[in-house]
Amino acid sequence: MAVGEFALIEQLQGRLGGGGKGVLLGMGDDAAWLDPAGQSLVTSMDTLVAGRHFFADVDPTDLGWKALAVNLSDLAAMGAQPRWCLLSLALPVRTEGYSHWLQAFAEGWRTLAESSGVALVGGDTVATDGPLTLTVTVLGVAEQGIMRRDAARPDDLIWVTGTLGDAAAALDLAFVARSLPGWDFACSAAQSEALEARRLRPVPRLDFGRAAQAAGVACALDCSDGFLADLSHIVKASGLRARVDLEHLPLSPALRDCIDQDLSRLQRWPLTGGDDYELIFCAPPSLTPSLMNIAHSCALPITVVGQILPADPQATEPVDVCWQEQLMVLPDIRGHQHVF
């Protein structure tokens, strides 16, 4: 059933609108009026397209969560506190049951938004003959500076929050289930469910990011394109190199059982798979006690996986990946490739 733009906006406003800290005027006017109260403003935007970034048959509740989560993860990597967000929704013209879809989408979005302290303050809606497309902009504030990808220093330890590779393995299973190209592998129903939950409901590491920045961490980046690709962004921006021990990459129990020391799977999922939305951060060894205390208070495991090295003009790769002290040949695919 067709629906007018203003009716759609009213439904979004009713389900997701409302005030928030620093919101002087939110949804319902030509623009939002916000007051960051003298703090630095940090912002990020991401676009998700059905068929390219998510399956068209995804549960809209999961989509609502993830559309917001992937943007909040960028703020977590900067050490910023999320405050506000904007949502642009391009809805296919002949979407059936749009009201039910919107209600479910709003439920997933609202659950994460409320726990993260972020308010929807505006956006846009449009009908489209193309695929469902979402664009989310998040705005956060920072009081004491931010973490940056170009701030690594020689001898910094390379850390990772949480675990890596679950989402990539789950995506392989999802492709195979839809008769699309992907790696098929044996796993139990419980393992598959655990991996899929990580793919569909990533948790942005907001509390840890803010605490780490306040403790003195200057360099971080969220792991979205794949660990190797994203770490390469850090070392290239910082003009340095890095060494990583593949066996130290943190794995969930479900993924560890599925990998079972298979090097090809280690490289495909935790090393290059992407979509984890964990944090990669670099810090001097002197910060280790503080970081471990922060991790404990956040109930979040963190793992040292390598070290930042000085620049070497003779090096052919930005990152040395080792397995049991032996240098490995890097895979051809280092992470997600954005192709236009």
N, C-alpha and C positions, 0 to 999 in steps of 0.2 A: 504494500500500500504506500502511495506517495505521501510524503510529509513535507510541510513547508519549513523553510530555514528557521523562521522565528519560533515555530513550535519545537523544533529540534533544540534550539538554543535554550528555550525555557526548560526543556527536560534536562539538559546538561546542567543548567544553573540550579535546578531544583535538587539534582542528585549529587552534584559535585561542587556547587558554588558555596558561597559563605565567606565570612571574614577570616582574617588571619593576622598575625602580628605584623604591624607595619602597613596593613592594607587600609588606605584612606577611602578608596573607592574601587570596588572590585568589578565583577561581571555585571553587565547590564547597560554600560555607557559606551561611548566610542573608544575609550581607552581606560586602562587601569591607572590608578594614582597610588603610588607606593612611596614609602618613607623608609629608607635603609638606616636612618638615624646616625649618619656620619660614618658608617662602615663601608669598606670596599665592596663593590658589587661584582659577583662572579657569575658568569652565565654560560650555558651550553645548550645546543640544539641538536636533535637527531630526528631523522625521518625513517619510518618503517613502511615498507610496501608489501602487500600480500603477494605471495608467490616468489618474492625475492628475499625478504627478511623473516617471514613467518609463513606457515602453511595457511592456506585460505580456510581450512576447516578447524583452525585452532579454537579452543574454548575462549569466548570473549572475556571471561573472568581472568584467565591467565594472561590474555593479551593486554588487558587493562593494567594489570600489575607490571608486566614486563616493559610496556611502553614507557611507563614512568621510571621503572628501576634502572634501565640502561642510561637514562639521563642523570638520575641522582648519583649513579656511580661515578660520573665525570666530576661532580662536585666533591664526592668523597676523596677522589684522587688529588684534589686541590686543597683539601682540608677545610672546605667551606661548609657553612650551615645553610641547608636549603630553606627557602622562605616561600617562594611563589613559583607558579608555572603557568604556561600557556599551552593550549591544545588546539591544533588544527586538524579537523576531521573531514576527509574526502570520502564520502559514503557512496557506493555504487547506486545508481538510480533505482534499480529494481531489487533492492535488498528486501527480502521477505522477512517478516517478523522483526522489523528494525527495533520496535519498542522493547521486546524481550532481549535482543542483542545489546541494546544500549543499557538496559538495567544490569545485565551481567557484566558488561565492560566497566560500568561505573562501580560495581561492587569490588572488582579486583583493584581498580585504581584507588578507590577510597580507602581500602584496607591499608595499602602501603602509604598513601598520602597522610593519613592520620597518624600512623606510627612514626612518620618522618618529619611531621610538623610543616608540611608544605601545603599551600592553598592555591587552588585554581582561580586565576583572576581574569582570564580572558582567553581569546583565541579566535577561531574562525571555523565555519562549517560550509561545505560545498558539495553539491551533487556531482558525480563523475561517471563517465562511461567506462573508465578504466578500473583498475583494482582498488580495493580499500587501501587508503593511505593515511597514515598518522604522522603528524609532525609535532613534536613536543619541545618546548623551550623551558628550561629551568633557570631560576635566578636564586642565587644564594649570597650570603654575606660572609666576610672574613674580617676579623679584628686585628690579627697579628701577622699579616702576610699570608702567602699561600705556598703550597708545594708545587714544584715545576719539574718538567722532564729534563731540562737542561742544567740541573743543579747537582748532578752526581759528581763525586770527587774520587780520585785514586784512593784505594784501600777501603772504600765504603763496602760494607756487606750488602749483598742483595737479598732482600726478604720477599716473601710472598704470604699473603693472608689466606686462610682457609685451605682449600684443596683445588687442584687443577685437573681438567680433562673430562669431568663428568658430562658437561653439556655437549662436548664434541662427540663423545661416545653415544649419548642419547640421540643426537642428530643422525648418526649412522643408523641406529635402530629405527628411527622414524622414517628415514629414506627407504630402508629395506621393506618396512611395513607397507609403504605406498608403492612398492615395485619400482623404485627409483634407484639410481646408482649409489651404493653405499657399502660399507664393510659390514658383513653379517658375522656375528660371533655369538657364542653360547653364553647365556646368562639366565639367572633365575628370574621369576616374576618380581620378587622383592628387589633384586638388584636393578632390574629395568625400571621399576617404579622410582627408586631412589635417584637414578641417573636422570630420569625425565623430570623429576621435581626440580633438580638443579637447573635444567635447561629452561623450564617454563617460569620458575619463580626465583631468579637470582636475587640475592640480598645485597644491596649497596652497603659498603662498609663505612657508613657515615660517622658513627661514633668513634671508631678507631682512627679514621682519617683526621678528624679534628684533634683528637688527643695526641696523635703522632706529630702533627704539625706543631702543636703547642709545646711538645717535648723537645723540639729542635730538628725534626726531620725536614729536609729542604727539597727532597726529590721523590716524586711518586708519579704513577701513571696507572690507569685502570686496565686490566687485562681483558680486552674485548676481541682483538684481532688474533690472539694467540701469544703465548708467553714469549717465544723466540722473536716474533715480529715486534712485539711491544717493548721488550728489553732492548732490541736493536734501535728503536726510536730513542730510548733514553741515552744510550751510549753515543749515538750519532749526534744528537742535540748537544750533548756534553763534551763532545770532542775526545772521547775516551774509548776504551775497549772493556770487555768483560769475560770472565770465565764462569761457566755454570757446570755443576755436576748433575748429570741427568738422574742419577739414583736418588738425589736429594729432593727432587720435585715432590711436593706433598700430594698424596693420593687418598681419596676416600676409601673406606673398606670395600665398598661395592666395586669401585673401579680397580682397586688392587687385585681383587680376585679375578676380574675379567682380563687384566693384563698379564698376570702370572709371569713376570720377567720377560715378556715378549718385547724386544727392542723396537720392532716396527710399530707396535701399538703405543709404546711409550712416546715415540716420536710423533705419531699421528694425533694422539689425544692431549696429554698434558703439555707436550712441548710446543705444538703448533696449532692445536685445535681451535682455541678461542671460545668466545661466548661465556666465559666464566664470570667476568665482572668482579674478580678479586683485585686486590691492589698489589702491584709490584712497587717496592720502595727501597731506596738506598740510604744507608745511614752509617756513620762512623761506629766502630766497635764500642766506643765509650757509651753509646746510647743503649746498648743491649739490655742492661738491667731495667732501665725505664720502659723500654718497649715491651719487655716480657711482663712487667707489671700492668701496663696498659692492656695487653692482650688478655691477661688473666681477668681484669676487671670487665672486659668486653665479652668474656667467654668465647674468645676467638683464637684458634691456633695460628701461630705465625712460624715460619720456617726460613732459616738461612739456606739459600740454594747456590750461592756463588759470591764472587767479589768483583768489584770494579778495578780495572787495570789501567795503567798509564797508556797514553796514545802510542801507537807503534806504526810509523809510516810504511813498514815492510809487511804488515799484516794484511792478509787477503780477506779476512772476515771480521766483522765487528764483535762477534761473540765466539769464543771457544767453548764448545760443548764436549764434555768428557764423560765417559762411562768407565767407572772403576779405574780412574787415572789414565785412561787411554783416550787420546783425542779422536773424536768422531768426525766423519764426513757429514756435513749438514745436509738435510733433505732439500730437494729442489723447491718444495712448497714450504715457506717459512711461517705462513699464517694466512689469514683471510686477505684476499686481494680485491680491492675496490675497482671494478672494471666499468668504464663508461663508453 
